[in-house]
Amino acid sequence: MTTDILRLAVLVSSVRQGRFAPVVTGWFTARAEGAFDLDVIDLAEADLPLSLPDRESGPDAATADVLARLTPRLERADAFVVITPEYNHSYPASIKNLIDWHFTQWQAKPVGFVSYGGISGGLRAVEHLRGVFAEMHAVTVREQVSFANYWELLGEDGGLAGSEAADTAAKTLLEQLDWWARSLKEAREKRPYAA
Ligand SMILES: Cc1cc2nc3c(=O)[nH]c(=O)nc-3n(C[C@H](O)[C@H](O)[C@H](O)COP(=O)(O)O)c2cc1C
C-alpha cells in the first residue's frame, strides 16, 4: 500500500489580466498543504501556444522548450485539482489548451475541481470539464468546492473568507482525491493502464 505523501498538481486556469484566480488558489492550497505535496501550475506563466503541432513534425523548438518544463510536472502528478472560473457558461480556453496538448499524463488519475463565478459558482464550467476529462481517461471526483458570487465572501484583507460549507467541501474533496490517487497509483504500478 502507498503510505507516502502523494503529488497534487494544482492547475490555475484563468490567465485573465486582473484575475481573481490567485485568491482562490491561495485559499485552496492553504487547506491542501500537508495532505499532498503541492505543485501549483499557473497557466498564465506556462506560455503554451494555441497552435497544436502537426503529428509528423511535432512542436517547434520554442514550444518544445515550454513542454520540457511543463509536461514532466503533469507526468509526476498523482492527482490534479483544477481551479476554474466560469466564462460564458463554461471553462476558460487556457485549461482546454493545456488538456489538448497532453494525453497520457491524465490517464487513470483523479481530478478535482474548485470553481468560482457568479450565481452558478462555476458549476457549469466544472460539468463541462468532467466530460473532457472522461475523454482523457481521467476520473473526476464527486465532491467539489464552489464559490458563488465570490465577491460577497471577501474578508477585510481581500482574501476569501469562505464558509464552513466550503471548508467541509475542501476537506471531503481532499479525502476523495487521496483515496483515488492512492488506489489508481497502486493499480498503475501493478499493470499498465489499458488506454
Ligand atoms: C469572458 C467572461 C465571461 C464570463 N461569463 C460568466 C458566466 O457565464 N457565468 C458566471 O458566473 N460568471 C461569468 N463571468 C464572471 C467571472 O466568473 C468572474 O469575472 C471571475 O472573476 C473570472 O475569474 P478570473 O478573475 O480568475 O479570471 C465571466 C467573466 C468573463 C471575463
The ligand as an SDF file (V2000), in Angstrom:
LIG
                    3D

 31 33  0  0  0  0  0  0  0  0999 V2000
  -15.4300   36.4050  -20.6450 C   0  0  0  0  0  0  0  0  0  0  0  0
  -16.1380   36.2500  -19.3430 C   0  0  0  0  0  0  0  0  0  0  0  0
  -17.2980   35.5180  -19.2790 C   0  0  0  0  0  0  0  0  0  0  0  0
  -17.9480   35.3150  -18.0520 C   0  0  0  0  0  0  0  0  0  0  0  0
  -19.0420   34.5220  -18.0040 N   0  0  0  0  0  0  0  0  0  0  0  0
  -19.5550   34.1710  -16.8080 C   0  0  0  0  0  0  0  0  0  0  0  0
  -20.5830   33.1980  -16.7260 C   0  0  0  0  0  0  0  0  0  0  0  0
  -21.0500   32.6600  -17.7110 O   0  0  0  0  0  0  0  0  0  0  0  0
  -21.0320   32.8640  -15.5020 N   0  0  0  0  0  0  0  0  0  0  0  0
  -20.5420   33.4290  -14.3460 C   0  0  0  0  0  0  0  0  0  0  0  0
  -20.9720   33.0670  -13.2640 O   0  0  0  0  0  0  0  0  0  0  0  0
  -19.5630   34.3520  -14.3990 N   0  0  0  0  0  0  0  0  0  0  0  0
  -19.0600   34.7320  -15.5930 C   0  0  0  0  0  0  0  0  0  0  0  0
  -18.0440   35.6470  -15.6700 N   0  0  0  0  0  0  0  0  0  0  0  0
  -17.5890   36.2510  -14.4300 C   0  0  0  0  0  0  0  0  0  0  0  0
  -16.3690   35.5110  -13.9190 C   0  0  0  0  0  0  0  0  0  0  0  0
  -16.7360   34.3360  -13.2590 O   0  0  0  0  0  0  0  0  0  0  0  0
  -15.5820   36.4230  -12.9810 C   0  0  0  0  0  0  0  0  0  0  0  0
  -15.1940   37.5700  -13.7400 O   0  0  0  0  0  0  0  0  0  0  0  0
  -14.3450   35.7690  -12.4190 C   0  0  0  0  0  0  0  0  0  0  0  0
  -13.6850   36.7220  -11.6190 O   0  0  0  0  0  0  0  0  0  0  0  0
  -13.4080   35.2950  -13.5070 C   0  0  0  0  0  0  0  0  0  0  0  0
  -12.2930   34.6580  -12.9320 O   0  0  0  0  0  0  0  0  0  0  0  0
  -10.8400   35.3370  -13.0110 P   0  0  0  0  0  0  0  0  0  0  0  0
  -10.9830   36.7260  -12.4170 O   0  0  0  0  0  0  0  0  0  0  0  0
   -9.9260   34.4760  -12.1800 O   0  0  0  0  0  0  0  0  0  0  0  0
  -10.4670   35.3730  -14.4620 O   0  0  0  0  0  0  0  0  0  0  0  0
  -17.4140   35.8820  -16.8780 C   0  0  0  0  0  0  0  0  0  0  0  0
  -16.2470   36.6430  -16.9650 C   0  0  0  0  0  0  0  0  0  0  0  0
  -15.6060   36.8050  -18.1620 C   0  0  0  0  0  0  0  0  0  0  0  0
  -14.3170   37.5780  -18.2180 C   0  0  0  0  0  0  0  0  0  0  0  0
  1  2  1  0
  2  3  1  0
  2 30  2  0
  3  4  2  0
  4  5  1  0
  4 28  1  0
  5  6  2  0
  6  7  1  0
  6 13  1  0
  7  8  2  0
  7  9  1  0
  9 10  1  0
 10 11  2  0
 10 12  1  0
 12 13  2  0
 13 14  1  0
 14 15  1  0
 14 28  1  0
 15 16  1  0
 16 17  1  0
 16 18  1  0
 18 19  1  0
 18 20  1  0
 20 21  1  0
 20 22  1  0
 22 23  1  0
 23 24  1  0
 24 25  2  0
 24 26  1  0
 24 27  1  0
 28 29  2  0
 29 30  1  0
 30 31  1  0
M  END
$$$$
